[in-house]
Amino acid sequence: MARTAEAMKVAKKMLSKPAGPFVQMDKSQSRAWPDWMTRAYRNNHFIVMIDDNCLMSDGSTAVKAMVQRHDDAVFPDHWATLQQIKNTLFGPEVTAVEYFPPQSELSNAANIYWFFIMPGMPLPVLTKRAGAA
């Protein structure tokens, strides 16, 4: 999303301060919310848009979170930043997966990061190397 010069000026001022706590946004305050979004949070650095009912290709439902800086810039340390946001909004013991699509499905018009939480669906994790005794 291309931001106006005025919006970028406001974003730069917000980003000059340490990140504050996330507050839930009131959906009735804006007509520009995507249809898929069920809730959203923001602080002075980021906006997090959430779809609590994201239908996955296997028919299951996941929670989809979209994270973007107010100035549309890349995250300096994106993994640690997303981990902190995930912990804050969903809990430190929740597992989330960042999505890297096939190149043919890539949509990268802005520096937007996505992660998914699959409630009730444990993800396979590495317990030992294949072939190791």
N, C-alpha and C positions, 0 to 999 in steps of 0.2 A: 504494500500500500504506500503510495507516494504521499509524503507529508508536506504540508504547506510550510513556507518559511517561518510563519508565526508558530506553528506546531513544533517545529524543530527547535526554535528558540526556547519554548516552554520546556521541551524535553531536555535540552542541554542544562537548563537551570535545575530541573528535578534531579538529573543524574549527577550534579555537582555535590550532592549531599549523600551521606551514607544511606544505604537501602533501609527503608522503614518497614514496619509490619504490613502484611497483606490485609486488605479490607475487601469484603465482598461487595461487588458492584450491584446496583439496583437496575435490573433489566428494563424496567419501565422508564428509565431516564434517557434511553437512546433508541432510535429506530434503526440504527446501523448494525445491530447485532446479527450475526449469522443465524440462520434458521436452526442449525444443528446444535447451537450452544445452549446448554441448560443452566450454566452459572459461570461467573467470571470473578477474578480477584485482581487487584492491582496494588502496587506500592509505587514509590517514586522512581523505580528503575524498570519494572516489568509489568506486563499484563499477561494473565494466564486465563485462557478461555477453555472451558471444559465441556465435553459431551459425556454425560453419564450413561448414555444408552447407545454407544457406538456398536453397530452390528458388524461383526467380523465375518470373514469369508466362510468359516465353518459353522455359522449360525449362532455362535455364542455372542455374548455382549461384553464389551470392555469399556473402560473409562479412557477417553482420549483427552489429552491435555496439549494445548498449543501455547508456547511461551515465546514472547517477543519483547525486546527492549523498546522503550518509548522512542528512541532515536533510530530504530531499525538497524542498528549496528550489530556486528557479530559479538558474541559473548567472549570476553577475554579468556576465561577458563570455563568453557561451556559445560564440561562434565561435572565439575564441583558445583557450579551454579545450579544446574538442573537437579543434582542430588539434594542440594539445600532446599530448593523449591518443592521438590517431591516430599521431602521430610516434613516441611512446614505445613503443606496443604493436605497431604494424604497420610502422613505418619512415617516414622523412621524404619518400621519393620515391614512396610509395604514394598513389594518388588515392582519395578516399572521397567519397561523396555523402550529404548529409543529406536525410532524407525528409520531405516535407510532403504528406500524403495529401489526397485530395478531402475536403471537409467532411463528406460523407455517411459516410466511413469513419474519421473522426477518433475516436480514443480518447485522452483527455487527463485521466485520473484522477489522474495524478501528474506531476511535472516530470521526465519521462524523455525523453532525447534519443536518436535513432537515427541511425546512419549505415551505409552499405553500401559494401563494396569488391568490385569485380567483377574478380577475377584474370583476366588474359589478355584482357580486353575493354577496349580503349582507348575512352575517352569523347571525344565531340566537344568541342573547345574553340574559343573565339573566336580567330581569327588576324587578322582585320580586319573592319571594319564592312561589312555588306551594302551594296552599291552604291558603296562607296568604290573609288577607282582605285588 
